[in-house]
């Protein structure tokens, strides 16, 4: 019985060193948790501060002498967007290059395009990826018909990344950009 008894004759909670040690351990664990949580919050803030938000806008417009149809790409986010891949689909089939895109458009077009893959779009920047201009026909409903045909047959997807290497895929179908593991190049993806 003498071995189990405290040499000072006091219970454990009456020893200042023991209580101080336990308190220091609890405070250390709490400080470690707070530091970890602050680091997590700061990482999320950094990601949010460079988050690009690419929006695709297929358009058909009409002026006095022409009808234009094409694709605008805009970065509505707060950070730069590195455009890695742009893929154009016609009736669900991936087109291999701009010439194939042009061959699927109505005849008599005056095409124009800008290289988009590999381009960096700053926050608020917009680029007209491609457009086709047609002489205005007799029928003022030409623009409406062209827009209907474009929205039913064509789809575009753009894979882009932030400066931190996070990637997303934006589509013309109106869906929100989806997370992507990366933006591998595929045949027909460099327009």
N, C-alpha and C positions, 0 to 999 in steps of 0.2 A: 504494500500500500504506500510505502514511502517513495517508491519509484514513480508512481502516477501523480504524485502531488507536485505542484509548482513550487520551486525553491523559495520564491518570495512569499508564498502563501496567498497569492492573489489569483482570481480567475483570469482567463486569457484576455477578456475585454477590458481589464483594468491596466493592462500593460500599454503604455503610450507607444512604444516602438511597433507593436503588433497592429494596433489600430491605425497608426500612421502609415504603415506599409500597405495595409489593405486599402486604405483611402487613396494612396498614391497609385495603386494598381487600377482602381476604379476610374480615377481621374485620367490616367494614361490611356485606358481603353476608350473612354468617352472622347478624348482629344483625337485619338486615332480615327474613330468613326467620323467625327466632324471634319477632319482633314480629308478623308476619303470622299465624303459627301460633297465638300466644296470643290474638290478636283473634278468630280463627275459633273457638277453644275457648270463649272468653267468650261469643260470640254463641250458640253451642249451649247453654251453661249458662243464659243468659237465656231462651231458648226453652223449655228443659226446666222452668225455675222457674215459668213461667206456662202450662204445658200443661194444657188441660182435657181430660177424657176422659168424654164423655157416654155413658151406657149407657141403653138402652131396655128396659123390662120390662113386657111385656103380662102382665096378671094376671087370674085368675078366683079368687074366694074365696067362702066360704060361712060364714054365721053362723047363729044360731038361726032367723031369719025371712027372710033374703034371700040372694041370690046376686049378687055384684058382678063386673063385668068392666070392664077399662079399661087405661090406659097410665100407667106411672110413668116419669118422666125424671129421671135422677140424674147428677150430676157427680162422678165418682170420681177426677178429676185433682187437680192442685195449684194451678191457676189458674182464674179465672172463665171461664165459657163464655157467649158472647152467642148466644142462639138466634135464628137469622135466619129459618129456614123449617122448618115441619113439614108433611109430606105424608102423607096416609093413602090407602092403596090397598085396594080390595076386589076380589078376584078379578082382580088385575092392573090395574084401572082406577083412575085418580086421582080422588078425590072432591073436589068443589069447595068444600064448607064443612061446618061441624059439623052442620047440618040434614040434609045428604045422608048423613053418617056415621050419624046417628041413624035415618034412614029405612031403613038396611040392617041395623040391629040387630033382634033379636026384639021383638015387640010387648010392651006393658005395662011398658016400662022407665021408670025414674025417672032421667033423665040429669043429669049435672053436668059442668062443664068449667071450666078455668082458661085464660086466654089465655097462650100460651107464646111465640109468635113475638114477638121484640123484647125478651124477658125475659133478664136476666142471672142465671145460676145460679152462685153461689159454690162454691168447692171444698167438697165434702161435702153440698151442698144437693140436695134431692129435691122434685119437684113431681108431683102427680097431674094429668096433662094433661086426662084425661076419664075418666068412669066411668059405667056403667049398672047400676042396681040393680033386681033383679027379686024379686017375692015368691017365696019358696021353694015349690016344687011338692011333690007327694006323693012323687015319685021322688028318693031321695038321690043318684042318679047324674046329676041335672040339671047339677051343676057340672062334672062330667067331660065330659059331652056338649057343654056350652057352651065349655069350654076347647078341646076337639078342633076344634069348628067355628071358633073364633076363630083358632087357630094355622094352620089350613088355608086360610082365606079372606082373612085380614087381614094387611097389612104396613104398617109405618110407617117413614118415614125423616126424620131431623132433620139439617139443615145448621146447623152452629154454628162460631163463630170465637173465637180467643183475643184477648187484648188487643193482641197484636202483628199482628193481621190474618191470621194463618194460619187456614185453614178446613178442616173435615172433614165427612164425612157418616156418620152412624151409622144402622144399620138394625136392625129387630127380628129379622132372620134369623140373628142370632148371629155375623155377620162382624165383623171388627175395623173401626174407623172408617177410612174412606178419605180421602186428601188431596183437597181440592177447591180449584179456582182461586178460587172465590167462591161466594156463596150468593144467586144471583139469585132474585127472586120469580117464581113461576109461578102460573097460575090454580089455586086450590084449595090453596095452600100456607100460608095464614094461618089456623090453627085456634086 
